[in-house]
Amino acid sequence: MFNPGVWHGVSIIVVASDAAGRAPALLSARRRGGQWRAALPALLVAVLTAPAALLALPAAAAPTTFGTIIGNGLQCRDEINNQYYYDYLLGAFGPAYKREGGAYWFKTDATLWGVQISEVMVSDDSSALVFVGAVAEATPEKLEQAIAEQLGVHYIKIDSSAFPVREASPAARIVYFDTKSKIYCAKFKPLPPALNSRRPVR
């Protein structure tokens, strides 16, 4: 049984600068007869007094391929394969920070068409659709204008509500997302190969 007062064969290592900011001091509490409590106060002090730069990790910057891969996906210019996009986002930004609404959500530090993109989401297997989407730090009007200026792609309002959905061929959409906007491309999942082969020949 695990004893909370025993650290089972594990070393605790904390790196902290001294008061003058000179070379980091290495504190190590190794298992000695199974007891580690005596070393804990010194370790906590070292962690709490360490410079913020050692404790805070910067957000991962977007790779140079972000505009091509994610940008084209959001414009429905590529095949939408959720496994492909998931693997790409995982490698570029690390694990998704949440799974919600039939999608994995990734925090991003990126821009598309001159607009800040704060999140990208990709469908999970529970969704009836396969999709890739992004949250833009701009209103739908500003995002639509930026895309038109950068790509020459124009979105049209497909309803007359107070918060209309905007769509561009072939089915890329921009919708309101609180004070921001969400852009996405969604398609129906293809039939599994076994069912696809049973389609009647016309």
Secondary structure, DSSP 8 states (H G I E B T S, - for coil): ---TTB--S--EEEEE--TT--S-EEEEE--BTTB-GGGHHHHHHHHHTS-HHHH--------TTHIIIIIHHHTT-S---HHHHHHHHHHHH-S-SEEETTEEEEEEEEEETTEEEEEEEEE-TTSSEEEEEEEESS-HHHHHHHHHHHH----EE-S-SSS--EEETTTEEEEEETTEEEEEEEEE----HHHHTTS---
